[in-house]
Amino acid sequence: RYFRAVHPDRPLGLWVRHTHHVLADGSIRGARWLTLFEPAGVTARKVSFDGRPEADGRRFTGEALDSRWDVGVTPLTPTFRHLPKAWMYRTALPRTKPVSVHPLAVFNGELVCGNRTIAVDGWRGMVGNNWGSEHAHRWIWLHVAGFDCAPDAWLDLTLARVKIGPLVTGWIPNGALELAGRRHRLGGLLSKADVDEQVGRARFVMRGHGVEVEVAVQAPGKEAIVLWQYGDPAGRKHDVAHCSIARATVTVRQTSGEQILTAGHSGAYELGMSEAPAGYTVQPYPDP
C-alpha cells in the first residue's frame, strides 16, 4: 500500500510506499519507500528486506535509512476501484489492478528525515493499493487531493497503454471525479482519452456519463520530480517520474455548464515509462 499527503498551506508533499514482490521461488521481498517533495528538490530513501512491510491503510509506520514515519489516516470518502468490473480484480487480466482505498483522507503524525522533524498535521491526500503481475507498458496516474475552492472534491485517474505481443494499445482511461458530494466515473475499457504527456507535465481529456473533464497538470520544476525504478516479478524495469506537489487545472463540462477547478500544489502526477527520460537521474535503489 501507499499514501500521498500534502501540506494544506504550502508545497510540501510526502509519498510513502510499503510494497512487496512475490518472487519466482515463492520468497517475498519487501520494501519501504519515502519521497519528500519541495520546490527546491526531493529527498528520497528506500530500504529493502525479506518479508512483507506492515500497512493496514489506517496507519503507516516505518523507517528507511535515516528517515522514519508514523502517520495515521482518517478517511473522508469510500473506496474507489478504478477497473469498471468487479471480476477484473479476480482474474489474471488486467495484469495491473489499482484501487484507491481512501481517495481522500486526512493525515496526522510525524516524519523524521535526517536532522529534520516534520509535523504532519491535517495534511490531505489519499491511500492506494496496486497489485498484479506486471506494470503497464506506459501509464499516467493523476490525483488531486482537494481544490482551492472545493477542498472536499478529489480527482483520481489512471491511464495505461498495454503491450500485447509486439503491439501497444492506445490510452485506456479509468478514474473518477468527486465534486459537490457526487462521484462521476470517467473513462472505461471502450472509452478514449486525448493525451499529451511528458515528464513533469500533461494535458488530457476524459469523459464519463454526462461529464467531460479536461486536465492540465504541471510540476513546479524539474527539481520537484523524483525518478524511481520499478521492477516486475518477471524482471522487467520501468522508470517512474513522480511529483506530489503539482499544480492542476481541471475544467468540468456538464449539461448544466462549465466549472474550472484549480489546485495550487495538491496534485500528484506520475508517468511510468519503459525508457529512461533524458536529463533525469534514477534513484540508486534496486527493485525488488
C-alpha positions, 0 to 999 in steps of 0.5 A, spaced: 500 500 500 501 507 499 499 514 501 500 521 498 499 527 503 500 534 502 501 540 506 494 544 506 498 551 506 504 550 502 508 545 497 510 540 501 508 533 499 510 526 502 509 519 498 510 513 502 510 506 499 510 499 503 510 494 497 512 487 496 514 482 490 512 475 490 518 472 487 519 466 482 521 461 488 515 463 492 520 468 497 517 475 498 521 481 498 519 487 501 520 494 501 519 501 504 519 507 500 519 515 502 519 521 497 519 528 500 517 533 495 519 541 495 520 546 490 527 546 491 528 538 490 526 531 493 529 527 498 528 520 497 530 513 501 528 506 500 530 500 504 529 493 502 528 486 506 525 479 506 518 479 508 512 483 507 512 491 510 506 492 515 500 497 512 493 496 514 491 503 510 489 506 517 496 507 519 503 507 516 509 506 520 516 505 518 523 507 517 528 507 511 535 509 512 535 515 516 528 517 515 522 514 519 514 515 519 508 514 523 502 517 520 495 515 521 489 516 516 482 518 517 478 517 511 473 522 508 470 518 502 469 510 500 473 506 496 474 507 489 476 501 484 478 504 478 477 497 473 469 498 471 468 490 473 468 487 479 471 480 476 477 484 473 480 484 480 479 476 480 482 474 474 489 474 471 487 480 466 488 486 467 495 484 469 495 491 473 489 492 478 489 499 482 484 501 487 484 507 491 482 505 498 481 512 501 481 517 495 481 522 500 483 522 507 486 526 512 493 525 515 496 526 522 503 524 525 510 525 524 516 524 519 523 524 521 528 525 515 535 526 517 536 532 522 529 534 520 522 533 524 516 534 520 509 535 523 504 532 519 498 535 521 491 535 517 495 534 511 490 531 505 491 526 500 489 519 499 491 511 500 492 506 494 493 499 493 496 496 486 497 489 485 498 484 479 503 481 475 506 486 471 506 494 470 503 497 464 507 498 458 506 506 459 501 509 464 499 516 467 496 516 474 493 523 476 490 525 483 488 531 486 487 531 493 482 537 494 481 544 490 482 551 492 475 552 492 472 545 493 477 542 498 472 536 499 472 534 491 478 529 489 480 527 482 483 520 481 485 517 474 489 512 471 491 511 464 495 505 461 497 503 454 498 495 454 503 491 450 500 485 447 505 481 443 509 486 439 503 491 439 501 497 444 494 499 445 492 506 445 490 510 452 485 506 456 482 511 461 479 509 468 478 514 474 473 518 477 471 525 479 468 527 486 465 534 486 459 537 490 458 530 494 457 526 487 462 521 484 462 521 476 466 515 473 470 517 467 473 513 462 472 505 461 475 499 457 471 502 450 472 509 452 478 514 449 482 519 452 486 525 448 493 525 451 499 529 451 504 527 456 511 528 458 515 528 464 513 533 469 507 535 465 500 533 461 494 535 458 488 530 457 481 529 456 476 524 459 469 523 459 464 519 463 456 519 463 454 526 462 461 529 464 467 531 460 473 533 464 479 536 461 486 536 465 492 540 465 497 538 470 504 541 471 510 540 476 513 546 479 520 544 476 524 539 474 527 539 481 520 537 484 520 530 480 523 524 483 525 518 478 524 511 481 525 504 478 520 499 478 521 492 477 516 486 475 516 479 478 518 477 471 524 482 471 522 487 467 524 495 469 520 501 468 522 508 470 517 512 474 517 520 474 513 522 480 511 529 483 506 530 489 506 537 489 503 539 482 499 544 480 492 542 476 487 545 472 481 541 471 475 544 467 468 540 468 463 540 462 456 538 464 449 539 461 448 544 466 455 548 464 462 549 465 466 549 472 474 550 472 477 547 478 484 549 480 489 546 485 495 550 487 500 544 489 495 538 491 496 534 485 500 528 484 502 526 477 506 520 475 508 517 468 511 510 468 515 509 462 519 503 459 525 508 457 529 512 461 527 520 460 533 524 458 536 529 463 533 525 469 537 521 474 534 514 477 534 513 484 540 508 486 535 503 489 534 496 486 527 493 485 525 488 488 
